[in-house]
Each structure stands twice: as structure tokens, then as C-alpha cells.
Amino acid sequence: MEQWTTSMWRCMLPARQEQGEALTTLLRQCDANTLIVGRRRVVAPNDFVIELLPKIHRLIAASPLPVAPALAGQVRRHAAEQGYTFAGPVTIDLRPAPDDTAVRFRVHSRIAPARRRES
């Protein structure tokens, strides 16, 4: 069980210098789905959904480690290094995938504007 959970965490979060598969996919989504809106302004996706196998999602949801905020921090860091901007805050939603999926995880992204506060 310990080996399985360790490999699951390696998949989600980077260890020192190497990146986990999910983080690599997030950063690739960030790079592939940028939108050039001006001479020096490139907007990157800021709203991500990671669909996980249901059993992996349950383990992560039960864990005290804050996975989504850690991944969001890595996305913000990557964007700063690349010179990207965001239309709103970076959000990452971890969801269980439909039961018929065979892949460990799937990542969806979009550019989402910041929500206005209602007075």
C-alpha cells in the first residue's frame, strides 16, 4: 500500500527537481493553450480541472496535504517564468473521473475571467 501511495503522490506532485506527470500535463496545457492578446501580453489558462480515477481521488481528498494549492503555485511560477498573465486567479479542481475511464488522470483547462464582486 505504501509503495502505491508513494507512486500516486509522485504522479501528482514534483519531487525536488523532477516534475510529476500531472504537473507536467498542467504546464503543457498552460503552454499549448495560451492566447496572444497584445504585443507583450500572453494570457494563459487559469482554470484547470483534473479528473482522477475515483480511488485516487478518494485518497487525495482524505489526505491532509493540500494538493490543488501546491499545483496552482507551480502553474503560477511557470507562468511568471514564461511571461504569461492570467485573466483571473489560478484554480485547480480535482474531480473523480467517470467510472468508465481507463487513464489515471485527465486535465482540462480554460481561460476564465476574474469574477466581479457584487455590491
BALOVO-443007 format. One record per atom (N, C-alpha, C): atom name; x, y, z; residue in one letter; residue number from 1. Coordinates in Angstrom, 3 decimals. Example, Ala and Ser with C-alpha at 12.3 -4.5 7.8 and 13.67 -1.06 7.14 Angstrom:
  at         X         Y         Z  aa    i
   N    13.190    -5.690     7.800   a    1
  CA    12.300    -4.500     7.800   a    1
   C    13.200    -3.300     7.800   a    1
   N    12.850    -2.250     7.080   s    2
  CA    13.670    -1.060     7.140   s    2
   C    12.900     0.030     7.870   s    2
REM end
This chain:
  at         X         Y         Z  aa    i
   N     0.835    -1.187     0.000   m    1
  CA     0.000     0.000     0.000   m    1
   C     0.879     1.250     0.000   m    1
   N     1.945     1.232     0.796   e    2
  CA     2.821     2.403     0.878   e    2
   C     3.469     2.707    -0.463   e    2
   N     3.916     1.675    -1.184   q    3
  CA     4.512     1.892    -2.493   q    3
   C     3.498     2.481    -3.461   q    3
   N     2.271     2.024    -3.388   w    4
  CA     1.234     2.525    -4.281   w    4
   C     0.951     3.992    -4.000   w    4
   N     0.822     4.382    -2.715   t    5
  CA     0.538     5.781    -2.404   t    5
   C     1.723     6.677    -2.737   t    5
   N     2.931     6.174    -2.548   t    6
  CA     4.120     6.956    -2.893   t    6
   C     4.156     7.229    -4.392   t    6
   N     3.887     6.222    -5.201   s    7
  CA     3.889     6.442    -6.651   s    7
   C     2.744     7.354    -7.072   s    7
   N     1.611     7.281    -6.364   m    8
  CA     0.491     8.158    -6.663   m    8
   C     0.880     9.610    -6.382   m    8
   N     1.546     9.875    -5.259   w    9
  CA     1.973    11.242    -4.943   w    9
   C     3.027    11.733    -5.926   w    9
   N     3.907    10.858    -6.369   r   10
  CA     4.906    11.253    -7.372   r   10
   C     4.225    11.667    -8.666   r   10
   N     3.129    11.009    -8.975   c   11
  CA     2.374    11.353   -10.180   c   11
   C     1.790    12.758   -10.069   c   11
   N     1.355    13.150    -8.889   m   12
  CA     0.675    14.426    -8.706   m   12
   C     1.616    15.588    -8.415   m   12
   N     2.580    15.389    -7.557   l   13
  CA     3.441    16.489    -7.130   l   13
   C     4.893    16.240    -7.499   l   13
   N     5.639    17.307    -7.754   p   14
  CA     7.040    17.137    -8.108   p   14
   C     7.894    16.810    -6.889   p   14
   N     8.900    16.019    -7.111   a   15
  CA     9.883    15.738    -6.079   a   15
   C    11.146    16.498    -6.452   a   15
   N    11.606    17.323    -5.578   r   16
  CA    12.772    18.181    -5.790   r   16
   C    12.844    18.728    -7.208   r   16
   N    13.658    18.151    -8.079   q   17
  CA    13.842    18.701    -9.417   q   17
   C    12.964    18.050   -10.478   q   17
   N    12.471    16.847   -10.232   e   18
  CA    11.662    16.206   -11.258   e   18
   C    10.191    16.550   -11.051   e   18
   N     9.465    16.653   -12.154   q   19
  CA     8.062    17.022   -12.074   q   19
   C     7.191    15.786   -12.172   q   19
   N     6.084    15.810   -11.436   g   20
  CA     5.116    14.740   -11.527   g   20
   C     4.388    14.816   -12.865   g   20
   N     3.780    13.694   -13.261   e   21
  CA     3.087    13.638   -14.548   e   21
   C     1.950    14.646   -14.620   e   21
   N     1.193    14.777   -13.550   a   22
  CA     0.061    15.701   -13.561   a   22
   C     0.549    17.141   -13.697   a   22
   N     1.613    17.493   -12.988   l   23
  CA     2.154    18.845   -13.095   l   23
   C     2.690    19.105   -14.497   l   23
   N     3.391    18.149   -15.067   t   24
  CA     3.900    18.292   -16.425   t   24
   C     2.753    18.520   -17.406   t   24
   N     1.664    17.790   -17.219   t   25
  CA     0.497    17.953   -18.087   t   25
   C    -0.134    19.324   -17.893   t   25
   N    -0.226    19.791   -16.651   l   26
  CA    -0.758    21.133   -16.380   l   26
   C     0.070    22.204   -17.087   l   26
   N     1.374    22.116   -16.965   l   27
  CA     2.257    23.108   -17.584   l   27
   C     2.180    23.044   -19.103   l   27
   N     2.043    21.838   -19.638   r   28
  CA     1.898    21.679   -21.085   r   28
   C     0.582    22.306   -21.551   r   28
   N    -0.501    22.117   -20.774   q   29
  CA    -1.788    22.750   -21.088   q   29
   C    -1.635    24.269   -21.061   q   29
   N    -0.892    24.749   -20.093   c   30
  CA    -0.655    26.186   -19.948   c   30
   C     0.048    26.719   -21.196   c   30
   N     1.072    26.042   -21.652   d   31
  CA     1.832    26.481   -22.828   d   31
   C     1.030    26.340   -24.120   d   31
   N     0.319    25.239   -24.266   a   32
  CA    -0.368    24.947   -25.516   a   32
   C    -1.621    25.788   -25.725   a   32
   N    -2.204    26.289   -24.665   n   33
  CA    -3.478    26.997   -24.781   n   33
   C    -3.376    28.480   -24.448   n   33
   N    -2.210    29.059   -24.661   t   34
  CA    -2.057    30.490   -24.425   t   34
   C    -2.754    31.272   -25.526   t   34
   N    -3.041    32.523   -25.226   l   35
  CA    -3.716    33.411   -26.166   l   35
   C    -2.937    34.719   -26.211   l   35
   N    -2.466    35.076   -27.385   i   36
  CA    -1.724    36.331   -27.546   i   36
   C    -2.748    37.443   -27.722   i   36
   N    -2.757    38.388   -26.781   v   37
  CA    -3.746    39.467   -26.829   v   37
   C    -3.112    40.835   -27.072   v   37
   N    -1.820    40.894   -27.115   g   38
  CA    -1.123    42.147   -27.357   g   38
   C     0.336    41.882   -27.626   g   38
   N     1.044    42.956   -27.915   r   39
  CA     2.468    42.815   -28.229   r   39
   C     3.248    42.105   -27.148   r   39
   N     2.998    42.449   -25.945   r   40
  CA     3.742    41.846   -24.835   r   40
   C     2.809    41.219   -23.810   r   40
   N     1.668    40.750   -24.269   r   41
  CA     0.716    40.154   -23.331   r   41
   C     0.226    38.819   -23.864   r   41
   N     0.589    37.773   -23.152   v   42
  CA     0.159    36.415   -23.480   v   42
   C    -0.626    35.905   -22.278   v   42
   N    -1.884    35.560   -22.528   v   43
  CA    -2.752    35.084   -21.453   v   43
   C    -2.770    33.562   -21.478   v   43
   N    -2.562    32.965   -20.319   a   44
  CA    -2.543    31.514   -20.186   a   44
   C    -3.814    31.043   -19.478   a   44
   N    -4.176    29.781   -19.669   p   45
  CA    -5.325    29.243   -18.947   p   45
   C    -5.110    29.374   -17.439   p   45
   N    -6.191    29.638   -16.746   n   46
  CA    -6.090    29.787   -15.297   n   46
   C    -7.100    28.927   -14.553   n   46
   N    -7.941    28.202   -15.270   d   47
  CA    -8.957    27.360   -14.648   d   47
   C    -8.733    25.930   -15.128   d   47
   N    -8.336    25.056   -14.216   f   48
  CA    -7.991    23.689   -14.565   f   48
   C    -8.881    22.705   -13.811   f   48
   N    -9.219    21.621   -14.491   v   49
  CA    -9.928    20.505   -13.867   v   49
   C    -9.080    19.263   -14.115   v   49
   N    -8.757    18.566   -13.036   i   50
  CA    -8.030    17.304   -13.157   i   50
   C    -8.991    16.196   -12.753   i   50
   N    -9.308    15.327   -13.707   e   51
  CA   -10.161    14.177   -13.432   e   51
   C    -9.259    13.007   -13.063   e   51
   N    -9.500    12.453   -11.896   l   52
  CA    -8.693    11.350   -11.387   l   52
   C    -9.537    10.088   -11.297   l   52
   N    -8.870     8.937   -11.328   l   53
  CA    -9.591     7.704   -11.053   l   53
   C   -10.261     7.848    -9.689   l   53
   N   -11.476     7.357    -9.531   p   54
  CA   -12.199     7.546    -8.271   p   54
   C   -11.421     7.133    -7.019   p   54
   N   -10.704     6.014    -7.076   k   55
  CA    -9.976     5.580    -5.870   k   55
   C    -8.818     6.534    -5.552   k   55
   N    -8.166     7.081    -6.572   i   56
  CA    -7.086     8.044    -6.340   i   56
   C    -7.675     9.353    -5.812   i   56
   N    -8.794     9.763    -6.355   h   57
  CA    -9.455    10.984    -5.882   h   57
   C    -9.823    10.860    -4.410   h   57
   N   -10.341     9.705    -4.001   r   58
  CA   -10.696     9.495    -2.583   r   58
   C    -9.468     9.601    -1.686   r   58
   N    -8.351     9.032    -2.118   l   59
  CA    -7.116     9.099    -1.322   l   59
   C    -6.623    10.539    -1.185   l   59
   N    -6.645    11.277    -2.268   i   60
  CA    -6.178    12.665    -2.227   i   60
   C    -7.119    13.521    -1.386   i   60
   N    -8.422    13.299    -1.531   a   61
  CA    -9.403    14.066    -0.760   a   61
   C    -9.256    13.799     0.738   a   61
   N    -8.850    12.598     1.099   a   62
  CA    -8.688    12.244     2.514   a   62
   C    -7.337    12.675     3.075   a   62
   N    -6.433    13.059     2.218   s   63
  CA    -5.084    13.434     2.641   s   63
   C    -5.067    14.839     3.243   s   63
   N    -4.245    15.041     4.260   p   64
  CA    -4.125    16.385     4.837   p   64
   C    -3.262    17.324     3.989   p   64
   N    -2.554    16.793     3.000   l   65
  CA    -1.704    17.620     2.154   l   65
   C    -2.550    18.385     1.133   l   65
   N    -2.340    19.685     0.999   p   66
  CA    -3.126    20.498     0.063   p   66
   C    -2.581    20.383    -1.369   p   66
   N    -3.076    19.421    -2.119   v   67
  CA    -2.560    19.146    -3.459   v   67
   C    -2.887    20.266    -4.450   v   67
   N    -4.152    20.658    -4.531   a   68
  CA    -4.564    21.665    -5.520   a   68
   C    -3.819    22.994    -5.341   a   68
   N    -3.712    23.534    -4.118   p   69
  CA    -2.954    24.789    -3.964   p   69
   C    -1.480    24.646    -4.350   p   69
   N    -0.888    23.500    -4.073   a   70
  CA     0.514    23.288    -4.446   a   70
   C     0.670    23.273    -5.962   a   70
   N    -0.246    22.619    -6.654   l   71
  CA    -0.199    22.592    -8.116   l   71
   C    -0.442    23.988    -8.692   l   71
   N    -1.383    24.725    -8.117   a   72
  CA    -1.671    26.088    -8.581   a   72
   C    -0.439    26.978    -8.424   a   72
   N     0.283    26.813    -7.337   g   73
  CA     1.511    27.582    -7.127   g   73
   C     2.553    27.282    -8.195   g   73
   N     2.661    26.017    -8.582   q   74
  CA     3.613    25.644    -9.636   q   74
   C     3.203    26.229   -10.987   q   74
   N     1.898    26.270   -11.257   v   75
  CA     1.411    26.861   -12.506   v   75
   C     1.717    28.357   -12.523   v   75
   N     1.468    29.047   -11.404   r   76
  CA     1.768    30.486   -11.326   r   76
   C     3.266    30.741   -11.528   r   76
   N     4.075    29.909   -10.935   r   77
  CA     5.531    30.055   -11.067   r   77
   C     5.969    29.868   -12.526   r   77
   N     5.439    28.833   -13.173   h   78
  CA     5.761    28.575   -14.576   h   78
   C     5.333    29.758   -15.445   h   78
   N     4.135    30.280   -15.190   a   79
  CA     3.632    31.412   -15.973   a   79
   C     4.529    32.635   -15.799   a   79
   N     4.988    32.879   -14.597   a   80
  CA     5.877    34.014   -14.347   a   80
   C     7.196    33.832   -15.112   a   80
   N     7.718    32.616   -15.119   e   81
  CA     8.964    32.342   -15.840   e   81
   C     8.797    32.536   -17.350   e   81
   N     7.610    32.233   -17.877   q   82
  CA     7.352    32.330   -19.312   q   82
   C     6.840    33.712   -19.725   q   82
   N     6.504    34.549   -18.762   g   83
  CA     5.981    35.874   -19.074   g   83
   C     4.489    35.877   -19.379   g   83
   N     3.766    34.852   -18.944   y   84
  CA     2.329    34.773   -19.164   y   84
   C     1.595    35.578   -18.104   y   84
   N     0.392    36.008   -18.448   t   85
  CA    -0.506    36.620   -17.472   t   85
   C    -1.774    35.777   -17.418   t   85
   N    -2.597    36.042   -16.413   f   86
  CA    -3.851    35.317   -16.251   f   86
   C    -5.007    36.302   -16.279   f   86
   N    -6.158    35.845   -16.748   a   87
  CA    -7.365    36.667   -16.775   a   87
   C    -8.039    36.701   -15.407   a   87
   N    -7.688    35.792   -14.546   g   88
  CA    -8.258    35.697   -13.203   g   88
   C    -7.360    34.816   -12.353   g   88
   N    -7.809    34.471   -11.161   p   89
  CA    -6.986    33.633   -10.284   p   89
   C    -6.841    32.209   -10.836   p   89
   N    -5.723    31.575   -10.511   v   90
  CA    -5.489    30.194   -10.927   v   90
   C    -6.263    29.279    -9.984   v   90
   N    -7.116    28.447   -10.570   t   91
  CA    -7.876    27.481    -9.772   t   91
   C    -7.669    26.091   -10.345   t   91
   N    -7.569    25.134    -9.450   i   92
  CA    -7.433    23.734    -9.854   i   92
   C    -8.466    22.944    -9.076   i   92
   N    -9.315    22.248    -9.809   d   93
  CA   -10.379    21.453    -9.212   d   93
   C   -10.070    19.981    -9.460   d   93
   N    -9.919    19.223    -8.395   l   94
  CA    -9.679    17.784    -8.504   l   94
   C   -11.025    17.077    -8.418   l   94
   N   -11.358    16.308    -9.448   r   95
  CA   -12.655    15.631    -9.506   r   95
   C   -12.469    14.159    -9.826   r   95
   N   -13.388    13.329    -9.362   p   96
  CA   -13.337    11.921    -9.791   p   96
   C   -13.776    11.814   -11.245   p   96
   N   -13.089    10.991   -11.994   a   97
  CA   -13.435    10.775   -13.402   a   97
   C   -14.615     9.818   -13.481   a   97
   N   -15.300     9.825   -14.605   p   98
  CA   -16.364     8.826   -14.781   p   98
   C   -15.782     7.421   -14.619   p   98
   N   -16.583     6.508   -14.143   d   99
  CA   -16.104     5.152   -13.847   d   99
   C   -15.593     4.381   -15.056   d   99
   N   -15.964     4.798   -16.256   d  100
  CA   -15.569     4.064   -17.447   d  100
   C   -14.198     4.453   -17.987   d  100
   N   -13.516     5.377   -17.331   t  101
  CA   -12.210     5.822   -17.825   t  101
   C   -11.121     4.823   -17.443   t  101
   N   -10.126     4.709   -18.302   a  102
  CA    -9.021     3.784   -18.051   a  102
   C    -7.718     4.520   -17.755   a  102
   N    -7.694     5.842   -17.964   v  103
  CA    -6.467     6.604   -17.729   v  103
   C    -6.413     7.058   -16.275   v  103
   N    -5.199     7.268   -15.761   r  104
  CA    -5.038     7.671   -14.361   r  104
   C    -5.589     9.059   -14.089   r  104
   N    -5.383     9.971   -15.043   f  105
  CA    -5.915    11.325   -14.879   f  105
   C    -6.079    11.972   -16.244   f  105
   N    -6.902    12.997   -16.278   r  106
  CA    -7.151    13.778   -17.482   r  106
   C    -7.226    15.239   -17.049   r  106
   N    -6.618    16.140   -17.826   v  107
  CA    -6.591    17.555   -17.473   v  107
   C    -7.353    18.367   -18.524   v  107
   N    -8.216    19.261   -18.044   h  108
  CA    -8.937    20.200   -18.899   h  108
   C    -8.559    21.603   -18.430   h  108
   N    -8.466    22.544   -19.369   s  109
  CA    -8.121    23.906   -18.981   s  109
   C    -8.906    24.908   -19.806   s  109
   N    -9.020    26.107   -19.255   r  110
  CA    -9.662    27.198   -19.976   r  110
   C    -9.213    28.520   -19.365   r  110
   N    -9.389    29.567   -20.141   i  111
  CA    -9.126    30.919   -19.639   i  111
   C   -10.436    31.423   -19.059   i  111
   N   -10.416    31.739   -17.779   a  112
  CA   -11.630    32.199   -17.088   a  112
   C   -11.365    33.572   -16.496   a  112
   N   -12.200    34.560   -16.827   p  113
  CA   -12.005    35.895   -16.268   p  113
   C   -12.294    35.923   -14.778   p  113
   N   -11.707    36.893   -14.124   a  114
  CA   -11.956    37.074   -12.685   a  114
   C   -13.429    37.431   -12.498   a  114
   N   -14.021    36.915   -11.446   r  115
  CA   -15.416    37.228   -11.163   r  115
   C   -15.506    38.552   -10.429   r  115
   N   -16.479    39.335   -10.829   r  116
  CA   -16.679    40.628   -10.165   r  116
   C   -17.444    40.426    -8.867   r  116
   N   -17.074    41.185    -7.906   r  117
  CA   -17.790    41.153    -6.627   r  117
   C   -19.061    41.963    -6.752   r  117
   N   -20.115    41.401    -6.252   e  118
  CA   -21.384    42.127    -6.278   e  118
   C   -21.510    42.947    -5.018   e  118
   N   -21.958    44.189    -5.164   s  119
  CA   -22.080    45.104    -4.027   s  119
   C   -23.396    44.950    -3.330   s  119
REM end
